[in-house]
Amino acid sequence: MEILSNIFYFIIVIIILVVIHEWGHFIAARITGMRADIFALGMGRRLFGWNKNLGFTFGPLPDNYEFDGKTDWRVCLFPIGGYVKIPGMVDETIDDSFDNNEVKDYEFRSKNTFQKALVLSAGVIMNFILAVLIFASIKWVQGEYRTNTTEIAYVYQNSLANNIGLETGDVVKKINGKRINSWEELMMGLSLDNFGDNLKIEVLRNNNSTILSIDKNFITNILTDNSKMESGFNKAIGLDPSNCYVLISELVKNEPASRAGFKQNDTILSINSNIVSSSGQMVELINNSHGTLAVKLKRGERILNTFVTPNPESNKIGVYSKTIYTGEKTKIDYSLWKSISYGYSQSIDLINLIVTSFSEIFSGNIEFSSAVGGPIMIAKQSAKTAEMGFVSFLVFIANLSISLALINILPIPALDGGHLIVVLIEGIIRRELSTKVKIVIQNIGMAILFIFLIFVIYQDIMR
């Protein structure tokens, strides 16, 4: 079932991203007076599709079919990528049938440099706009809740926070000179806001001000450790806020907790005399304990002391729990314009983060295999974020949309950026490169992309 779930959500993500990207090319082509013979979802053999001339049909179109300005909307065999076929352009189809024909005014090759550049960059622009709209919509609908505490209730073992010297009871005041007023600002300050930078953290510890200084390479190595990231982003940082308690949301039948008398909606106060402040801490306490656990529960107004022995095979007690924050929160509402502004700035920040990440990869501070994922990784993350909720799934799509935009704009043959370089060169020399040269460039680019795809899939499998 997990594999089917991964495939299902992967297909949804790919459809959304490809349709949006290719729609940009399609619209720009039509605006600039070009025809778009094919709008394809997927690559390779045509499975089925629709056009105004033939209606809905299965299989390839007849060899002598004339599009006559009517777009064939089709789904192809291989569900990775897609394309818009514009007459007079060398693209994924390697079609050079137009080469010996007279240039027609609806062809790509008949247009000026600006119009060609607009069509080639429109897919990337649409991917960026999609991310902006997703981030903006979430803020406009939900607003923003800020957890008004920077006091640390628990630090996870072997986490970023543990390794850089943060301790239970610390109150974080500043990170790199910026005052920290909420838990959200604290988490972002330790990760994305200062990614690739050294950290200087000012904390209040036992009523004394303490400065922690951390090298950026040390931080990136921990944040990109896949063994930590598998447990979630917060676990990689490894902090829990103060003013929280743990509530049992569900019990597994015939497991140790249910047999020991635990009840749904019980509050877990302590385990082996350690005060419990979060679900993650509870799991860590159970995993680090051996034998029977002394657990203090609160049920209504009653305080109960009980004992439970974890299942020896799984080392679990059979409960699902959730962490409840009881402290002060502030809700911030966003107007439509403020939401769009936030979506734009969030997208720009994401671009900067990705560019910085690649810079760290090329400088050797981050391993390529830990930072770049292929189709298998995307499929797994698609299903994982979907299980976390609709908003998480949307955010994942927005992040992937920005990544797709940046990859496509790279000056690599066969990508939009590669085509754009060719068009700019033609604009400078004031003549077109020969179709044969363009086909050679396209084939080289496709070979590079195919090798790269095989490599990242191999990395996915090894991971």
Summary of the structure (lengths in Angstrom):
residues: 463
radius of gyration: 27.4
end to end distance: 20.4
largest distance: 88.8
contacts: 1403
relative contact order: 0.12
helix: 46%
strand: 23%
